[in-house]
Amino acid sequence: MTRKEADQTAGPIEELTRRAEQVEDGPVIFEPMRSGIDEIDRISQVFEGRAAELTANLAAEREFASDASHQLRTPLTALLMRLDEISMSDDIEQIHEEATVGIAQVERLTTVVDKLLQRARESPSGPLPTISLDSVIAELQREWQPAFAGARRSVKVSGERGLQVVASRNGLSQILATLLENTLQHGTGTVEVMARRNGPSVVVEVSDQGKGVDPAIAPHIFKRRVSTGGTGLGLALARDLAGANGGRLELRSAQPAVFALFLSEGEAAPSALHLPGV
C-alpha cells in the first residue's frame, strides 16, 4: 500500500472509530458511513446491525422490567393490606387467620417471581392445567376484602359454581387481581364477579356501579401507556396473560365498565371411588 493509499484509508478508519466510540447505552445509535472502501463499509454495516440488535435487546429488557414491576406490585399491595390488618388486630384467632392468608400470598408472590425468571430465560412451558375457578375467585375475594371494606365497598360473587378452566392458577389470579385493583381505584359501589358458561368457554365478568370508562379511552384501554391514572401497564399485562393462557380479555361494556375474561372450559376431575367401609 502506498503512502497516498494509506492516508486515504486512515481518514475513514478514524471516522469509523469515532462513530463507534459515540455509541452509548440506550438508545444505541450508530450513524452508518459509506466511505467507498469495501472493507471499511462492511465493518460499518456490521456496527450498524449490531447497534440495531442492541437497541432491540435494550427495549425488550426495559419492557420486561416494566412488566415485572407491575406484576409484583399487585400481589405486594394485597400482602401489605393483609399485614395492616394483622398489625391493627388484638384478636389472636383473627391474627392467625390473616397470617395464614398472608403466607398464601407470599407463596403466590414467589410463584410470580419464578414465572418472571422463566420468561426471562424463555424456557418452554408445558400444557396448561385444569383448575377450579371457584377456588381462585374465593382466594382473591378473601385477599381483597380488607381493601374494599376500607373503601366501604364489597365484592359479590355470582353465577355458575363448580366450573373448571384451562389456565395457570398464578396467571388467572393475576388477571382477576388486576381487574379487582382496577375497579377499586376507578370504580364505585359493589363489584360483581360473575362466572358462567359461554359455549365451549367459561366467561368471568367483572363489573361495578361506577361511571365506567371514558369513551375516548375505551377503544385503546388494553394498549400500553393508556391509563386513567395508574401505570398504564395493568390491563395490557392482563390481556397478555389471558392470551398466554389460551383465552382473551375484552371490555364488554364501557359504561358501566364490564370486563370479560374468556377461558377454555376444562373437564372436571373424575370423582374418587368410595367403597363401603373405606
N, C-alpha and C positions, 0 to 999 in steps of 0.2 A: 504494500500500500504506500503510495506517495504521500509526501507531506501535505499536499493540497487535499488529497482524498481524506487523510486523517483529520484535517481541520474541518472539512465538510461534515464528517461523521461526528466529531466531538460536540458540535453545537446541538444537534438533535438529541444526542445521548444525555447531555447536561439538562436540556429542557425536559426530556422524559423523566429523568431522575427528580427534577424539581416538582413535576406534577405528581409523581408517585409519593414524594415526601409530604405533599399537601393533603393526602388522603387522611381524614380524621374519623374518629369514632362517631358515626351516625349523624346525619345520613352519610354513607360512604360515597363521596363524589369524586370521580376521576374524569378529568377532561381529556378525551382522546385526542391524539395528534396524528397527522398524516404528513410524514416527512418526505415521502417519495423514496425512502430507502427501505427495501422489503424487510430486512431483518429487524429494523427498529419499529416499523409499522406493525409487524407481527407481535413484537413484545408489547406494544401499546394496546393491541387488541386483547392480548392475554390479561393485561392490567384492567382493561375496561370490563371484560367478562367477570373477572374476579371481584371487582368493585360492585358490579350488579348483584352477584351472588351474595356478597357480604351484606349488602343493603337489604336483600330479601330475608336473609337469616336474622338480621337485627330486627326487622319489622315483625317477624314471626315470634322472636323472643319477647319483644315488648307486648305483643298481643297476648302471648301466653301469660306474662306477668300480670297483665290487667285482668285476664280471666281468672287466674289463680287467686288474686287478691279478693275478687268478688265472691268466688265460690267458698272461700274461707270465711269471709265476713259474715255471711248469713248464719252458719252454724255457731260462730263465735258470739254473734248477737243474742241468739237464743240461749246459749250457755250462760252468758253474762246475766240475762234476766233471771235464769234459774238460780244463780249464785246470789243475786239480790234478794230473792225470796227466802233463801236459806239464812242470809245474814239478818233479816228482819223478824225471823220467827223464833219463838221460845218453846214451841211445841215439838218435843223430841220425835214424835211419830211423823209429823209433817216434815221435819228436817230430814228424817230417814227417807221418806217418800221422794222429796225433792232431790236429795243426793243420788238416789237410785236413777232418777230420770237424767240427772246431770252426768252420771257415769255413762249412760247410754249415748248421750250427746257427744261426750268425749270420744267414745268408740266410733261414732259416725264421723266425727271430725278426722280421726285417724284414717278412716277409710277414704275420705275426701283427699287427704294428702297422698295416700297410696295411689289413688286413681290419677292424680295430677302427675305424680312421678312416672306412672305407667305411660301416660300421654306424652310426657317429655321424652321418654325412651322409644316412643312409637311401638310399644310392644303389642303383638297381636292379641286380641281378646277372643274368648270362647263364645259359644252361643249364649243368648240371654236366658236367664232362668224364668220360671213362672212363680209369681209371688202373690201373696194376699193383699189386695188393695185395702181392705178394711184395716189391717194391722198398720199399714203405713199411715193412713189418714188418722187413725186413733193416736198413734205416737206423736204426730205433728200437732194434733189438737191439744194434747197434754203439754207439749213444749211451748206452744204459743198462747195458751190460755192466760198466763200471768200478764203478758203484754196487752192482750185485748181487754182483759179485766181492768188493767190500769187506765186504758183509754175509754172505759165504760162501754165496751162493746163485747160482742160474743161471736162464737163460730158455731154454726148449726150444720150438722151433717145429715144428709137425707139421701133418698134414692134407694137403689137395689143394694142388698148386702150379699156377702159371700162371693163377690166377684174375684176372679183370678186374672192377672195381666202378665204379659211377657215384657219384663223390664228389669233393669238393675235396681235393686232396692235403694241403693245410695242415689242413683240418678233420679228415680222417681221422687224420693224425699227432697232432693234439691229443687226440682221443678216446682213441686207444690209449695215448698217453703218460700221460694221466690214469689209465687203468686200471693201467698198469705202476707208476706212482708210488703208487697206492693199495695195490697188493699189496706193494710194497717197504716201505711204512710199517706196514701192518696184517697182512700175511700172513707165512707161513713156508714154508721148503722151496722146491722147484723150481716155477717159474712156467711154465705151459704156455700157449702161444698156438696155437690150432688153428683152421684155416680149412677150410671145406667148403661145398659147395652145399646149399641147402635149398629145393627147388622153384625158383621164379624168382629167389630171393635167394641171397646169399652170407652166411654167418654166421661171425663170428670170435668164438671163445670164449676168455676169459682166466681162468685158474683157478690156484690154488696149493694147498698142503698144510696151510694154517693152520686155525684153529678156525672161520673163517667169520664171518658177520655175526650180531650179536645179534638174536634173533627179535623183540625189541621194536622194533628199528630197521629191520629188513628191509622192512616194508611202506612205509616212508617214506624209504628210502635216497636217492631222487632228488629229494627236496624240499630247497629251500634252507634252510640253517641246521641241517640234520640232519647231525650229524658224529660220528665216532668219535675225534676228536682233532685234525683238521685245521681248515681254514677253513669247512668245510660248504658249499663252493661247487663243488668239483671235479666231482663226479658229476652235479650239477644242470646244470652247464655242458656236460658231455659229452653228457648226454641232449638238451639243446637243440641242440647241434651235430649230433648224429645226426639229429634231426628236420629241421634246415636242409639236410641232405644227403640227404633223402628216405628216411631209414632210421629205425631205432629202437634204443634201448639198454635192456636189461632185465636184472634179476637173475634168472638162470635157477635158481640154487640158492643158498640162504643158507649151508648147512653141508654140505660145504665151499662156499666162495664161488665161484660161476661167473657171470661177466658175459658176456652175449651181445650182440654188435653185428650187427644185420641191415642189409644194404645191397642195393640192386638190382645184379644182375649185368650187367656191360657186355659188349658184343661186342668180341672181340679184334680188334686192327687187322689188316687184310689183310697177308699176307706180301709182301715186295718180290719182284718177278720178277727172278731172276738168270739172265742169258743166258750161254751158254758163252763163256768168254774174257773176261768182264767182272768 
